[in-house]
Amino acid sequence: MRPLTPVSPAARIALGVAFFVVFVAAWSVATLGGFVSKTFLADPLAMLQSGWTLLTKMGFAGDIGMTVWRVVGGFAIAAALALPLGVAMGAYKPIEAFFEPFVSFARYLPASAFIPLLILWAGIGEAQKLSVIFIGSFFQLVLMIAVTVGNTRRDLVEAAYTLGVKDQGLVLRVLIPGAAPEIAETLRTVLGWAWTYVIVAEMIGASSGIGHMITDSQALLATDQIIFGIIVIGLIGLASDLLFKALNRRLFPWAALGR
């Protein structure tokens, strides 16, 4: 094992699975061995039993679908608006100078702090949930995309101008294609953050969703259900992350070769 030396795909999978095995084993020893009260931390078997009950008898599959819809909807709106603005800021410095101070200010504002205002403005329906995800994702995306586009290699820009490209052609044929792999990675990263925002939104004024189930379970001290909900979030997030990585590798194979 040497610094920065890559491992084979098989070894990477084996090491990743090994961590989960060690984690579940430690969790089992702590709970089934009586070292931690089950009131505060349910054991893996009780968690699985409660999860099966939630899925088969309590309609938890519908809650999962509602949460996924909210994440995808809020994130898609944020990405659709952030992409053109971020590209414009990265490509044109006057636009960056106009928007960047406010975007830098807004991205530090926690999305959860807007929930009371959003409930007043939009009620407790879907618009409020989508707005929380939008606020939490939009400003981060804009700034990260602007930085990525602005860091396009200058030799590519100079070569394009030498070949007679116009300003609009430079943006469409050099800046955007050159930044596309990193923009895709930015979208993948911020999508993970969107999951944290939706759970917070669902814990206040919601009648469905994974966050709603977790809040109800807290009132009943049902730690087995809480843990199951958290694990479901992690599994869905992991699946979406792997799908995003696979899509990025397919769309931008040259980016993987450069790493």
Secondary structure, DSSP 8 states (H G I E B T S, - for coil): --TT----HHHHHHHHHHHHHHHHHHHHHHHHTTSS-TTTS--HHHHHHHHHHHHHHS-HHHHHHHHHHHHHHHHHHHHHHHHHHHHHHHH-HHHHHHHHHHHHHHTTS-GGGGHHHHHHHHTTSHHHHHHHHHHHHHHHHHHHHHHHHHT--HHHHHHHHHTT--HHHHIIIIIHHHHHHHHHHHHHHHHHHHHHHHHHHHTSS-SSSHHHHHHHHHHTT-HHHHHHHHHHHHHHHHHHHHHHHHHHHHH-HHHHHT-
